[in-house]
Amino acid sequence: MMNNANCVLRVSSKPLFAAIGTATIALLSSLFLISCGDQDEYDPAHDYFSYANTDAFLTQHVSLDLDVDFESRSLRGSVVLRMQVKDDSVDTLILDTRDITIESVAFIDEAGAAASASYELGEHDDSKGSPLIITVPESVDRSSDVRVRIEYETSPDASALQWLPAELTAGGKHPMMFSQSQSVHARSWVPLQDTPAVRVTYDAVIRTPRELLAVMSANNDPLTPRQGVYRFDMPQPIPSYLLAIAVGNLYFAPLGEDTGVYTEPELLDASVYEFANTQEMLDVAVQQFGPYQWGRYDLLVLPPSFPFGGMENPRLSFLTPSLLAGDRSLVSVVAHELAHSWSGNLVTNATWRDSWLNEGVTSYLESRLMEIIYDKDRVDEERVLSYEELLGNFEDVPLERQWLAPRLDSGDADDVQGTIHYHKGQLFLQHLENGFGRQRFDEFLFQYFEDFAFKTITTEVFLDYLEDELLDPNPGVISRAQVEVWMYQPGLPDDAPIPSSTTLTHAAELAAAWSVGEASLDDLPVGQWSPQAMIHFINSLPADLCAAKLAQLDLELGLSDSGNAEIARTWFIQVANRRFEPAYPKLEAHLNRYGRARLVSPIYGALAENGQDAELAKLMFASARGKYHPFTINHIARKLQNAAASK
Ligand SMILES: [Zn+2]
């Protein structure tokens, strides 16, 4: 199956090394030896995280019919996949599953008659799950589309689904369930071709306890009555990782003409306040990037255990309640999820190796939206923090995973590059904007979204398009070879932009001055500082700061009690790094308050790596893990394992 002889090195039509000096070539050669050992076997366009034989069968439409059972923590029912037959000589259909119990498989003809099919589940793989291998009965006509129906039940441990008991919700009276399908977890709640290379439309019938509401990444109607049976239709084709569902005591409030928010009633007022700019963001995004192709744009604010800041499920972004800071300071996450309506949902990475096309482009669009809606100072601050996070990532992520488009054929699809594909990708687009000018680059992007709407593309397709539409028509600015340095080399090129912010520079200067007694805390303009400036101040404290100074800082600035989740995260990482034990009780409270991986995982990592608290980190994890989503649990477990292995 992996018969394409291309390697990362050879996919480009232009020589990679054209613009690179000889010293760099020596370094690169050794690198490629490491990372392209099987270069004749590696196909960058192949999705190594899916078993599906998409060259023979290609799903067009998915029909779900599912009961949501909170008692058994399972979804039970059926899926019908309508598939185009690409190769009618193939009589084996392979789908992706993970921990799903299959009850029956049958092919359905036009008249609705079913022909049952034999099947087996292949060996389980931790990263890919198990292939469902179906033998297509001889009676099935493969000269046109086929429809296969699978009856199944999900496991209580399905990696995409979190089942929250009532006490872990804001209201405390009703249970809740929600999904997180990205990257390779849709297969844990629907047997299907789980690769971003395949786009499907879908419909669904979802049955729930009568008092609860179901919402999906589909046509949610804010006026839907609560009656326990909900029908959905998603007419725009989406990749499987954007299949999404949530069921709970959810209510709706409008934010604007085409925008609104779903959440538990206890969080509704705070959500309406925090995300009041959503309609304006949508309007600005349409002006900037082209038509919004998805109908409504709503938000769903979940309980604290939601593992991400946000998830760009189409028509309905899922959000962590940790964004409810009360001052709208963290809404760049909404700008980010909204921007995915163009980069990611509309133009989609073909494999997880190309995920910079989703995340890097989106991070750049996010910064452009924030600049229009807020101001350049705020965006400069966020750019500097992202840049510092990127430099930190370069210290942790292996060199061959620092390429924007790394070779990727094994391992864990969820945790490949830290956040390199976000921040290095954003910087790459910033570099193009700087080189070609904002107006020309905006025209390029606008056209890009139009030309690739509802398509999935590889990095190399993007590069060819970039070359044809921007590089070649404007010669002498940036060459393809220079662009490929971003794609296929670690770290950053020498001419990469370096973001700067006057307010953050000042905050760092004050951190240095205060730590040596040249400034008092009263001198800090805390009242005028953004949360970003406070974060930078904390990160700029010198490594040898004594415990008494840390205690003074915590007492006077209230850092351990900060209601801003990002400030608290930054502070508790420092607390753990520096073993500032007086703050440990509040650090543990933070670990129990949030379930977003970004907010807790690095704190466990810092404890495990400070030389003395590895056991404490394990104990704190054991006591908090019941509140976390499976994604967050895996993330922290890996972090603790890595820390133990590096000892
Ligand atoms: Zn994103």
Residues whose N, C-alpha, C, O or C-beta is under 5 A from the ligand:
A	BS01	ZN	E359 T362
